[in-house]
Structure formats: structure tokens, C-alpha cells
Amino acid sequence: MTECDDVLSQLLLGRALDADAAAHVSACPHCTAEQGRVRRVAALLASDDVPPVPPALSARVLRLAAPLLARQARRAAWWTLARALAAALVPLPLILFLDFHLVRTAYGVLNVLLPGAVSFYVAFNYAATLALLLALTYGMIPIVAERQMRLRREECRA
């Protein structure tokens, strides 16, 4: 900042000018011309007179900001969905590995105790049930993430 900016800032903040700043104001035509205006602005700011807010201002601001807010909400929703999917996909290989070995072991045990067709039927149905449960669980992730985002938005508006 220049010396003029420093002096005018001191005047705006209502501080007393030191000898160097006072000498600068008397010597500088720009600061001399601006001194009265800056003091008037400082007095207006210090008077705490706040103009009344028009009643329709909130509605107008929200209407004008609606497209931007909607775009930001969509962007936040995508990031929330991506984080939820990433967190859910991390343990998936381990779950599939354990389920594979569980079904294979169960089939081997059942094959010893039951005829081959019956043991295959039981193991296949168990594997199909596991696949259905995994599909339902992972299919619910976007729904739960969207619901959490909706609840978060409602909390922010409240």
C-alpha cells in the first residue's frame, strides 16, 4: 500500500494521525481532498444506522441463488455417493473370497453326507442367497447416500 492508502485507512478507522501522517495530509493534494469524504464515511459507519431490509429481499435472493444452490447440492450428492461406494467396495473382495471358500467347504461337507445332486442344490441355493443379499446391500448404497444428503440439506435449512 502507498502512504496515501495508509493515512486514509487510519482516518477511516478513526485513529489519531501521528506527526508524519498529518504532514503527509497537509502536503498531499489527494489526501487533502479525500480527508473530508473519508471522515464522513467513518462517521456514517460509526453511527450504526442500518437501513431496514426490504421484506421481499430474502425471497428474491433465494430465487436468484436457487440454480447455484441446486448445482452445488448435485455436486455434493455425487461426492457423497462416490465416498459411500468407495467405502463399501473396499471390503468386497474379502467378502467374496470368504463366501467362495464357505460355499466350497459347505459343498464338500454336504457331498460326504448327502447325494451329489442334493448337496449341489443346497450349496447353489446358499450361493444364490448370498449373491442376492450382496446385490440388495450394494443396491441400497445410492438410496441411503441420497437420503443422508437430503437430511443434511434439511438440517442446514433449519
N, C-alpha and C positions, 0 to 999 in steps of 0.2 A: 504494500500500500504506500501511497505517497504521503507526504507530510500534510497535504490538504485533507486527505481522507482521514488521517489520524485526528486532526484538530476537529473536523466536523463530526466525527464519531464521538469525541469527548463532549462536544456541545449537545449532541442528540441524547447522550446518556445522562446529561445533567451534571457532569463533573466540572469542577472549577479548573480553569485553564492556568497552567504554570506560566512563568515569565516567557519562556521560549515560544509557547503556543500563542500567547497574547501578542507577542511581537510579530509572529507569522501572520496572524489575523489582520493586524494593522497594516502590514506591508503587502499582503496578497490581495489583489482586487477580486479574485474569485471567492475567496473565503469571506471577504468583507460583504460581498453581495449575498452570499448564501447564509451568512450568520443569522440574519433575521428569520429566514424561512425555516432553518433547522431548529431554532428556538421555538417557533410557533408549532412545528410538528412535535417537538418534545413536550410542549405544554398540552397539546391535544391528546397525546398518548398518556400523559400523566393524569389527565382529568378523569379517566375511566368512564367516559361517556360512550357506551356501546349502543349503536343503533339497534332498534328492535328487528328481530328476524321476521321476514315475511312468512305468513302461515303456510304458503304453498311451497316453500323452499325445499323442505325435506322430500316431498313427493317429486318435485322437479329433479332434484339431484339423483334420487334413486332411479327415476325413469331414464335419465341420461346415462347413469352408470350401469344400468341393467345389462347391456351387451358385454361390457368389460367384466362384470361380476360373473356372468354366465360362462364366459370363456375361461376365466380363472378357475371356476368350480369344475368345469370339464377337465382342465389340465390337472387339477389336484386329484380328481377322481381317477384319472388314468395312472397317476403315480401311486396312488393308494392300491389300486388293483395290481399294478406291477410288483409292488413290495409284498403284497399278500401272496401272489402266485410264486414269487421267488422264495418266500419263507416256506411255502407248502411243498415246493418241488425239491428242496434240499434233502429232506429225509426219504423221498420217494424211492430212490434206488435201493436203499437199505430195506425198506418195507417190501419191495418186490423180491429182493433176494431172500429175505426171511420167509415170505409167503411161498416162494418156489420150493425152498427146502422143506417147509412144513407140509406142503401138499405131497411132495415126493416121498417124504418119510411116512406120512399117513397112508399113502397108496401102498407102499412096501409092507407096512404092518397089516393093513386090511387084506392084501393079497395072500398073506400067510393064513389068515383066519377065515376068509370068505372066498368064494369062487371069483375068478378073474373079472367077469362081467359086472358083478355086484360091486367089487372093490373099485373098479373103474368108474362106475356110476356114482358112487359116494364121493370119490375124490374129485370127479368132474363137477358135480353139483357144489361141492365145497369151494372149488376154484372159481366157479361161476358166481357164487355168492360173494366171495372176496372181490372179484372184479366189479360186480355191481356196487358194492359198498364203496370201493375206491372211486368209481365213476361218480357216484352220488356225492361223495365227500368233496372231490375236486370240482364238481359242477356247482357246488354251493359257494365256492370261494368268491366269484364275481358278485353274487347276490348279497352275501354278507358284507363284502367290501363296500358295495353301493349303499347298503343300509347304514353302515357306520359313517360314511361320508354325509348322508342325509341327516343323521343325528347330530354330527359335528356342526353342520350348517345351521341347524335349528338352535343349537346351543349358542353359536356365535350371534345369531339374530336376537336371541332373548336378552 
